Structure formats: structure tokens, C-alpha cells
Amino acid sequence: MADKKIIAVIGATGAQGGGLARAILADKDGPFALRAITRKRDSDKARALAAAGGEVVEGNLDNAQSLEKAFAGAYGAYCVTNFWEHFSADREGVQVGHMAQATKKAGLQHVIWSTLEDTRKRVPLTDNRLPTLQGKFKVPHFDGKGASDQLFVDAGVPTSFLLAAFYWENFIYFGLGPRKNEDGTLTLALPLGGTPLPGIAAEDVGRCALGIFRKGAGTVGKRFGISGENLTGEQMAAKMGKALGKEVRFYDVPFDQFRKLGFPGAEDLGNMFEYQHILGGEFLKDRDPKLSRELNPALLDFDQWLAARASQIPIA
């Protein structure tokens, strides 16, 4: 253990960070040791990581000093934010600033920042194809992260940039699963505009991150867009139907209709889906299953994910 390089993982009890934490722990003969950073060391998930051999320390993205302590002595760090906890891209920016400065002060040799595109670079605020939200964003949960990339660059931190895809777990936990029709069939409804959607198992985001850490310094400054599989709505519905043993039809929800659904983040997500549609092949090119499998040979495609998780998808 003493000769292993410590990777400090932000959000180690969450989706992305948790996947990386478990991947490091499972890689018994690998070069890295886990330092799990969490706000609650006594949570069940934190205790499980400690029991599996990880070091668990407290750290809070809103507290820069806590991060400096958490990163001290580490080789590298995985940095991620959770927009959906507070719905504030501005707060994300402050948190990223704290991480960038803390990783700089700790002298880390390799940082992975889990980012997304700043959509305003391709669809500026003056472009009416997408509604402007909060006066200064097109897709807040993308734009805040993308605009924060420069904070790591300006701090001189050796950073690789990881761009994840749509989590298939959203069908389980985010209310996006299929709904039952009167005739017993199911309908999967998403606003895709006929464009394929890059998707990935949340666990594979962390495994791909481990692949980047394994590649080392040669990945610094590079961007890695990952995906398990890029599928049309009809393809997802067919695969889901096969796994569930019931016919699943696909309904391509109009973007404006989706934005008006009223749940927290509906406008943001509606713009996200429409942004992907506007970019089309350009967005798909930036989410590459082949590259993802090179980073993570155990990468799941949608059929494999469904084989393990379809029974957990709630049917409304």
C-alpha cells in the first residue's frame, strides 16, 4: 500500500466518484490507492469504502481549506461537481475554483476534471434555436462546467478532461423510464428529435477515469468524451422491450413540450437534448464508445446494462 500512488476522489460515495473508488479498490495489483473524499465519513457508503481498504477523509467543495487538507500528499485527484444538488451553475464555478486551487497547492501530478461542453461556444446566447436560461446560459449544467475548464488551466494544474454521457441509470432514478399504456404496452418518451443519444452505465464513468489515470501524463490537456453506446430512441425502446419482456414503443417528445413539464431542471434538460440534436454528428463524435472501451475494456453496452439492471426500472 505504501508504494502506491494515492488518488483522491471527490464524490467517492456518488455516481462517478463511487465508480472510480470501486474500480481502484478492485484493481488490487494496480498502481493506485484510494483516498475517498466525502462530506460524511460515517455514512454507510463511506464505511463500505473504508471496510474495502480505502482511506476515507472529509472534504467539502464549498470549503477550500478542507480540500487542501484532503488533497495533501496525493498523487492525483478526480474532481467532479453535483449540479443537481443545488441547481446553480454559479455555485459550481466557485466549487471548481476551490478544487483547482487546492490541487495546485497540493502539487498534484495528475488531475481528471469531469466536465461538459460550454454549449454557448456553439449556440451563443444570441442564437434563438435554444431558449436562454437564467439570463446567461443555454444549458446551465453543461455551461457552468465547461466555463470552469479554464480554472484548472489558469492554475497550471496538469489536468485531463473527461466528458460523460447520459446515464442509463436515469431510467431507474430520474423518472425517465417507460410508462404503461392502457393496452399493456409501454412507452419510452424522450426528446431526441430523431438523433441518437450517447449513453453509459454510471459505473463505467469511473472505470474510464481509471483508464485515463493509468495512461498517465500523456493524457494531460486532452479531452475524453465517453459513451457505452450511441442509440436512437427506437433502438433503446426495442432493447428495453426485449429485456423487460414487454413491447416498448418510443415517443419522441417535442423539445418545447418537454421543457414545460415543470419538474426541477426540465428546461435545462430540454435544452440539453435539443443541443445534442442541433449538433447531431458533431456531438456523437465527441462521445466515442471505441475510445471508451480502450480506456475500460469491461465497458457495458446497453444490452449488457439492461441484463443487470432492467428489473430495477420502475414502470409508471
ABEGO torsion letter per residue (X at the ends): XAABBBBBBBGAABAAAAAAAAAAAABAABABBBBBBBABAABAAAAAAAAAGBBBBBBBAABAAAAAAAABGBABBBBBBBAAAAGBAAAAAAAAAAAAAAAAAAGBABBBBBBBBBAAAABBAABAABBBBGGABABAAAAAAAAAAAAAAAAGBBBBBBBBBBBAAAAAAAGABBBBBAAGBBBBBBBAGGBBBBBBBAAAAAAAAAAAAAAEAAABGBBBBBBABBBBAAAAAAAAAAAAGBBBBBBBBBAAAAAAAGBBGAAAAAAAAAAAAAAEAAAAAABBAAAAAAABAABBBAAAAAAAAAAABBBX
